[in-house]
Amino acid sequence: MTVPLDTIFRSLMDLDRAHTLLTNKTTDFKSSKCNEVYQQKLIESQSLNSEGKRIMVFRGSSKSSTKSIRFVDELRQQMAAISDKKSKQAAYRSIPKAEMIVFDAPGLMDDYYVNIMSWGKNNVLAVGLGPTLYLWNSVDQRTHKLFHVREEDNWPTSITWSEETQTLAVGYTCSNLQLWDAESSKLIRSLQGHSGRIASTAWNGHILTSGSRDKSIINHDIRARNHLASCIKKHSDEVCGLKWSNEGDRLASGGSEKQLYIWEASKMSSSKFLHRFTDHCAAVKALAWCPYQHNVLASGGGWNDRCIRIWNTQKGICIHSIETKAQISGLEWNRHHREILSSHGYSTGEDQNKLCLWKYPSMTKVGEFGNHEPRIINLCQVFNYSNF
């Protein structure tokens, strides 16, 4: 029996069906689309060409059947090997059991709402220890004191590197907001507008956004003499979390009153928000935009909430929520793997004062690590691993 070529070629997409076509000796396979003339042409093309050379013949002999079965088995073995190789490559790396570097941090504020640590793209870590702001360079391993505040009640409460890492924004307990040149260790400018402590700041190009205990969000255009670009007063308590999207078109703001707002950059002067989410049951400080999925935002709640929530900010819906059993103080997306890291404080279980790594989008826990005795207040991500 000769099996039509078109039937064989279509069947290669299904190995089981191909096996049947190649080994069945009794069934006459016909295609409803092929008329008798077409069948005759195929038979002729399978025999001899004008030069007497055989092109292709499929016969139901035991010999050809054995070869066909072997060919199908080989294909299956190759596919199984490829699948096994991919599964081994996808296997998760081991989670570190110990920290790489430990710094002494005397004077570190035990305040959940402040943001006093920032790692710039220049691989310099800025951290506020009480009244003093230090810079640690991961390249030469040197520590530099940027400044020391003399007033006892006016310590840094928010520290953020600009995108080009030339300027450091520093918010203070007594509503001050300053810009510092880290290279020259000089104060560049003081920005006014708030009447309460500034617990959160975020950069978006030349726009510096600040959130305060006075419940307001201010956008400062640092290029202009009159730096007040817009002021928003929608939160009913302290603004403790701010994060601009990677594209710079949307801002997420979290407050101590348990609410999360999404703002469009082009409409912030009107104070009209895009979305307001009220799912969290505690302060929303931890915010992180996904680096590989536009419009996806992760947020973490405080002690009475203990949930990481993943939002689709385009549709305005929560697409995932995971109970962590611990206060969430920070969130960072892994830029090299589809994962998100969370830092924790007070807990109802064993996750207290630890870092937890979650696989995305399933949000299954990959592992946990960290040996902090007190709760973790801030979390930031290094930009260049080669310096360690």
VEXTI-837868 format. One record per residue (C-alpha): x, y, z; residue in one letter; chain. Coordinates in steps of 0.2 Angstrom, whole numbers, plus 2048, in hexadecimal, padded with zeros to 3 digits. Layout:
BEGIN
   px   py   pz  res  chain
    X    Y    Z    A      A
...
END
This chain:
BEGIN
   px   py   pz  res  chain
  800  800  800    M      A
  806  811  7FC    T      A
  802  81F  808    V      A
  7FF  830  800    P      A
  80D  83D  803    L      A
  801  84B  808    D      A
  7FA  840  815    T      A
  80B  83B  81C    I      A
  811  84E  81C    F      A
  801  853  826    R      A
  803  845  832    S      A
  815  84A  837    L      A
  80E  857  842    M      A
  806  848  84C    D      A
  813  83A  84F    L      A
  806  82E  855    D      A
  7FC  830  845    R      A
  80C  82F  83B    A      A
  810  81F  843    H      A
  7FF  817  83F    T      A
  800  81D  82D    L      A
  811  816  82B    L      A
  80D  805  833    T      A
  7FB  801  82E    N      A
  7FB  7F4  820    K      A
  7E8  7F2  81D    T      A
  7E0  803  81E    T      A
  7DF  80D  80E    D      A
  7E1  81F  812    F      A
  7D9  82C  807    K      A
  7D8  83E  807    S      A
  7C7  846  804    S      A
  7D0  855  7FC    K      A
  7D9  84A  7EF    C      A
  7D0  844  7DF    N      A
  7D5  835  7D5    E      A
  7DF  83F  7C9    V      A
  7E9  847  7D8    Y      A
  7EC  836  7DF    Q      A
  7F2  82F  7CF    Q      A
  7FF  83E  7CD    K      A
  805  83A  7DF    L      A
  808  828  7DB    I      A
  811  82C  7CB    E      A
  81C  839  7D4    S      A
  821  82B  7E1    Q      A
  827  81F  7D4    S      A
  835  824  7C7    L      A
  83A  835  7C0    N      A
  840  838  7AE    S      A
  852  833  7B3    E      A
  84D  822  7BB    G      A
  851  828  7CD    K      A
  844  823  7DA    R      A
  83E  832  7E4    I      A
  834  82C  7F3    M      A
  82A  81C  7F6    V      A
  821  816  806    F      A
  81C  804  807    R      A
  814  7FA  814    G      A
  821  7EC  814    S      A
  828  7E6  825    S      A
  839  7EE  821    K      A
  833  7FF  81E    S      A
  827  7FE  82C    S      A
  835  7FA  838    T      A
  83F  809  832    K      A
  830  814  834    S      A
  82D  80F  846    I      A
  83F  812  84A    R      A
  83F  823  842    F      A
  82F  828  84C    V      A
  837  821  85C    D      A
  847  82B  859    E      A
  83D  83B  857    L      A
  834  837  867    R      A
  844  834  870    Q      A
  84B  845  869    Q      A
  83C  84E  86F    M      A
  83D  847  880    A      A
  850  84B  881    A      A
  84C  85D  87C    I      A
  83E  85E  889    S      A
  849  857  897    D      A
  857  863  892    K      A
  84B  872  893    K      A
  844  86C  8A4    S      A
  856  86B  8AB    K      A
  85A  87C  8A5    Q      A
  84A  883  8AD    A      A
  84F  87C  8BD    A      A
  851  889  8CA    Y      A
  862  88E  8D1    R      A
  866  88C  8E3    S      A
  861  899  8EF    I      A
  86F  8A1  8F8    P      A
  871  89B  90A    K      A
  87B  8A9  910    A      A
  87D  8BC  90D    E      A
  88B  8C2  902    M      A
  88F  8D2  90B    I      A
  889  8D9  91C    V      A
  88B  8EB  921    F      A
  889  8F2  933    D      A
  87B  8FE  933    A      A
  87A  908  943    P      A
  86C  914  944    G      A
  861  90C  937    L      A
  84F  912  93A    M      A
  843  904  93F    D      A
  834  90D  936    D      A
  82A  903  929    Y      A
  824  912  920    Y      A
  835  91A  91B    V      A
  840  916  90C    N      A
  852  91A  910    I      A
  85C  90E  905    M      A
  85F  910  8F2    S      A
  86B  907  8E6    W      A
  86F  911  8D7    G      A
  874  90C  8C5    K      A
  885  911  8C9    N      A
  886  903  8D6    N      A
  887  90F  8E5    V      A
  87C  90B  8F4    L      A
  875  91A  8FD    A      A
  86E  916  90E    V      A
  868  922  91C    G      A
  86E  91D  92E    L      A
  866  928  93A    G      A
  86C  93A  936    P      A
  879  935  92A    T      A
  878  930  918    L      A
  886  924  912    Y      A
  88B  91E  900    L      A
  893  90D  8FD    W      A
  89C  90A  8ED    N      A
  89B  8F8  8E8    S      A
  8A9  8FA  8DB    V      A
  8B7  900  8E7    D      A
  8AE  8FA  8F7    Q      A
  8B0  90B  8FF    R      A
  8A3  914  90A    T      A
  8A1  927  909    H      A
  897  932  915    K      A
  88C  93E  90A    L      A
  886  949  918    F      A
  881  949  92B    H      A
  871  952  931    V      A
  873  95C  940    R      A
  861  95E  945    E      A
  85C  94F  950    E      A
  84A  94E  949    D      A
  84D  950  937    N      A
  855  940  930    W      A
  854  939  91F    P      A
  844  92F  91C    T      A
  845  92D  909    S      A
  854  92A  8FE    I      A
  853  927  8EB    T      A
  860  928  8DD    W      A
  85C  931  8CD    S      A
  85C  926  8BD    E      A
  86D  92D  8B7    E      A
  873  92B  8C9    T      A
  87A  93C  8C9    Q      A
  86E  943  8D6    T      A
  868  93C  8E6    L      A
  856  941  8ED    A      A
  855  942  900    V      A
  845  945  909    G      A
  845  949  91C    Y      A
  83A  948  92B    T      A
  837  95A  92B    C      A
  830  95B  91A    S      A
  840  960  911    N      A
  844  959  900    L      A
  856  95B  8FA    Q      A
  860  957  8EA    L      A
  872  952  8ED    W      A
  881  950  8E1    D      A
  889  940  8E6    A      A
  899  943  8DC    E      A
  89D  953  8E4    S      A
  893  950  8F5    S      A
  88A  961  8F3    K      A
  879  966  8F6    L      A
  871  96B  8E5    I      A
  860  971  8E9    R      A
  852  971  8F6    S      A
  840  96E  8F1    L      A
  831  974  8FB    Q      A
  81F  970  8FB    G      A
  81C  963  908    H      A
  817  966  91A    S      A
  81A  954  921    G      A
  828  948  921    R      A
  82C  941  90F    I      A
  82C  92E  910    A      A
  82D  92A  8FE    S      A
  835  931  8EE    T      A
  836  92B  8DC    A      A
  83E  931  8CC    W      A
  837  932  8BA    N      A
  844  93A  8AF    G      A
  845  94D  8B5    H      A
  835  94B  8C0    I      A
  838  947  8D2    L      A
  828  941  8DB    T      A
  827  941  8EE    S      A
  81A  93B  8FA    G      A
  817  941  90B    S      A
  80F  93F  91C    R      A
  805  94E  917    D      A
  7FB  942  90C    K      A
  801  94B  8FC    S      A
  80B  946  8EC    I      A
  815  953  8E4    I      A
  81E  952  8D3    N      A
  82D  95D  8D2    H      A
  834  963  8C1    D      A
  847  965  8C6    I      A
  84B  96E  8B6    R      A
  83F  97D  8BA    A      A
  841  98B  8C7    R      A
  82F  988  8CC    N      A
  831  975  8CF    H      A
  81F  971  8D4    L      A
  818  969  8C5    A      A
  809  961  8CE    S      A
  802  95D  8DF    C      A
  7F6  94F  8E2    I      A
  7EC  94D  8F2    K      A
  7E2  93D  8F1    K      A
  7E9  932  8FF    H      A
  7E2  933  910    S      A
  7F2  92F  919    D      A
  804  92F  917    E      A
  80B  92A  906    V      A
  818  91D  909    C      A
  81A  915  8F8    G      A
  81E  91D  8E7    L      A
  824  914  8D7    K      A
  824  91A  8C5    W      A
  821  90D  8B7    S      A
  830  908  8AD    N      A
  829  911  89E    E      A
  826  921  8A9    G      A
  813  922  8A4    D      A
  80C  91C  8B4    R      A
  80F  91F  8C7    L      A
  809  914  8D5    A      A
  807  91B  8E6    S      A
  803  912  8F6    G      A
  7FD  919  907    G      A
  7FC  915  919    S      A
  7E9  916  917    E      A
  7EA  905  90D    K      A
  7E7  90C  8FC    Q      A
  7F0  90A  8EC    L      A
  7EE  917  8DE    Y      A
  7F4  916  8CC    I      A
  7F7  927  8C3    W      A
  7FA  92B  8B1    E      A
  809  937  8AE    A      A
  7FF  941  8A1    S      A
  7F0  944  8AD    K      A
  7F8  947  8BE    M      A
  7F5  95A  8BE    S      A
  7E3  956  8BE    S      A
  7E4  94B  8CD    S      A
  7DA  93E  8C5    K      A
  7E0  92C  8C8    F      A
  7DF  91E  8BC    L      A
  7DB  911  8C9    H      A
  7D9  910  8DC    R      A
  7DB  8FF  8E4    F      A
  7D5  8FB  8F6    T      A
  7D9  8E9  8F7    D      A
  7E7  8EA  903    H      A
  7E3  8EA  916    C      A
  7F2  8F4  91C    A      A
  7FF  901  916    A      A
  805  8FF  904    V      A
  817  903  904    K      A
  81F  8F6  8F9    A      A
  81D  8F9  8E6    L      A
  826  8F2  8D7    A      A
  822  8F3  8C4    W      A
  825  8E3  8BA    C      A
  834  8E6  8AF    P      A
  82E  8DA  8A1    Y      A
  81B  8DC  8A2    Q      A
  814  8ED  89E    H      A
  806  8F3  8AA    N      A
  80A  8E5  8B7    V      A
  80D  8EC  8C9    L      A
  811  8E3  8D9    A      A
  80C  8EA  8EA    S      A
  80E  8E4  8FB    G      A
  804  8E8  90B    G      A
  809  8EA  91D    G      A
  806  8E0  92D    W      A
  7F3  8DF  92C    N      A
  7F4  8DA  91A    D      A
  803  8D0  916    R      A
  7FE  8CD  904    C      A
  808  8D0  8F4    I      A
  7FC  8D5  8E6    R      A
  7FF  8D5  8D3    I      A
  7F5  8E2  8C9    W      A
  7F1  8E4  8B7    N      A
  7F1  8F7  8B7    T      A
  7EA  8F8  8A5    Q      A
  7DA  8EE  8AA    K      A
  7DA  8F4  8BC    G      A
  7D9  8E3  8C3    I      A
  7E3  8D8  8D0    C      A
  7E9  8C9  8C6    I      A
  7F2  8C0  8D5    H      A
  7F2  8C1  8E8    S      A
  7FD  8B7  8F4    I      A
  7FD  8B7  907    E      A
  80F  8B8  90E    T      A
  80A  8B7  920    K      A
  816  8C6  923    A      A
  818  8D8  922    Q      A
  81E  8DD  910    I      A
  82B  8EB  910    S      A
  832  8EA  8FF    G      A
  830  8E2  8EE    L      A
  83D  8E0  8E0    E      A
  83A  8D8  8CF    W      A
  849  8CD  8C9    N      A
  84F  8D4  8B9    R      A
  857  8C3  8B4    H      A
  849  8B7  8B8    H      A
  837  8B8  8B9    R      A
  836  8B9  8CC    E      A
  832  8C6  8D9    I      A
  83B  8C8  8EA    L      A
  832  8CE  8FA    S      A
  839  8D4  90A    S      A
  830  8D2  91A    H      A
  82E  8D8  92C    G      A
  822  8D2  939    Y      A
  81A  8C1  936    S      A
  80D  8B5  93C    T      A
  818  8A6  936    G      A
  82A  8A2  933    E      A
  82C  8AF  925    D      A
  830  8BD  931    Q      A
  83F  8C8  92C    N      A
  843  8BE  91C    K      A
  845  8C0  90A    L      A
  839  8B6  8FF    C      A
  83B  8B2  8ED    L      A
  82B  8AE  8E2    W      A
  82A  8A7  8D1    K      A
  81F  8B2  8C5    Y      A
  811  8B0  8BF    P      A
  80D  8A1  8CA    S      A
  813  8AA  8DA    M      A
  819  89A  8E1    T      A
  827  89C  8EE    K      A
  838  897  8E7    V      A
  841  899  8F8    G      A
  844  8A5  906    E      A
  854  8AB  90E    F      A
  85B  8B9  91A    G      A
  861  8B9  92B    N      A
  85B  8CA  931    H      A
  857  8CB  944    E      A
  84C  8DB  943    P      A
  840  8DD  935    R      A
  845  8E2  924    I      A
  841  8F5  920    I      A
  847  8F7  90F    N      A
  84C  8ED  8FF    L      A
  855  8F3  8F0    C      A
  85E  8E9  8E1    Q      A
  870  8EA  8DC    V      A
  872  8EF  8C9    F      A
  882  8E6  8C5    N      A
  887  8D5  8CD    Y      A
  898  8D5  8C5    S      A
  89E  8E1  8D3    N      A
  89C  8D4  8E0    F      A
END
